[in-house]
């Protein structure tokens, strides 16, 4: 856990989030510090995923605009 967030990809981030959520929902974490650390790590993973999704959305929009421009010309 707590790999360098910059180094992990979208799929790994989702997998880590899923693991954290399952641990929290099952109540298998008794240590408050670990619970808070997992929450913090999960928040950072969500930020990373949102950033990746936003970048992907911008790329798709750019490709779509280029296709539309080419078909008009």
C-alpha positions as CSV (number, residue, x, y, z in Angstrom):
1,X,0.0,0.0,0.0
2,X,0.9,3.6,-0.2
3,X,2.9,3.2,-3.4
4,X,4.1,6.4,-5.0
5,X,0.8,7.6,-6.5
6,X,2.5,9.2,-9.4
7,X,3.8,5.8,-10.4
8,X,0.6,3.8,-10.5
9,X,-1.9,3.7,-13.4
10,X,-5.6,4.2,-13.5
11,X,-6.5,0.5,-13.2
12,X,-4.1,0.0,-10.3
13,X,-5.6,3.1,-8.6
14,X,-9.1,1.7,-8.9
15,X,-8.0,-1.7,-7.6
16,X,-6.4,0.0,-4.6
17,X,-9.5,2.0,-4.0
18,X,-11.7,-1.1,-4.1
19,X,-9.4,-2.8,-1.6
20,X,-9.5,0.2,0.8
21,X,-13.3,0.4,0.5
22,X,-13.7,-3.3,1.2
23,X,-11.5,-3.1,4.3
24,X,-13.4,-0.1,5.6
25,X,-16.8,-1.6,4.9
26,X,-15.9,-4.9,6.6
27,X,-14.7,-3.2,9.6
28,X,-11.5,-5.2,9.5
29,X,-9.3,-2.2,10.5
30,X,-9.1,-1.8,14.2
31,X,-6.4,0.8,14.3
32,X,-7.6,4.4,14.0
33,X,-4.3,5.6,12.5
34,X,-4.4,2.9,9.8
35,X,-8.0,3.8,9.1
36,X,-7.1,7.5,8.7
37,X,-4.1,6.6,6.6
38,X,-6.2,4.5,4.3
39,X,-8.8,7.3,4.0
40,X,-6.0,9.8,3.1
41,X,-4.5,7.4,0.6
42,X,-7.9,6.7,-0.9
43,X,-8.6,10.4,-1.3
44,X,-5.3,10.8,-3.1
45,X,-6.1,7.9,-5.4
46,X,-9.5,9.5,-6.2
47,X,-7.8,12.8,-7.1
48,X,-5.4,10.8,-9.4
49,X,-8.2,9.0,-11.1
50,X,-10.2,12.2,-11.6
51,X,-7.1,13.8,-13.2
52,X,-6.5,10.9,-15.5
53,X,-10.2,10.9,-16.5
54,X,-10.2,14.6,-17.2
55,X,-7.0,14.3,-19.3
56,X,-8.6,11.4,-21.3
57,X,-11.8,13.5,-21.8
58,X,-9.8,16.4,-23.2
59,X,-7.9,14.0,-25.6
60,X,-11.2,12.6,-26.8
61,X,-12.7,16.1,-27.3
62,X,-9.6,17.1,-29.3
63,X,-9.7,14.0,-31.5
64,X,-13.4,14.6,-32.1
65,X,-12.9,18.2,-33.0
66,X,-10.1,17.2,-35.4
67,X,-12.3,14.6,-37.0
68,X,-15.2,17.1,-37.3
69,X,-12.8,19.7,-38.8
70,X,-11.5,17.2,-41.4
71,X,-14.9,16.2,-42.5
72,X,-15.9,19.8,-43.0
73,X,-12.9,20.5,-45.2
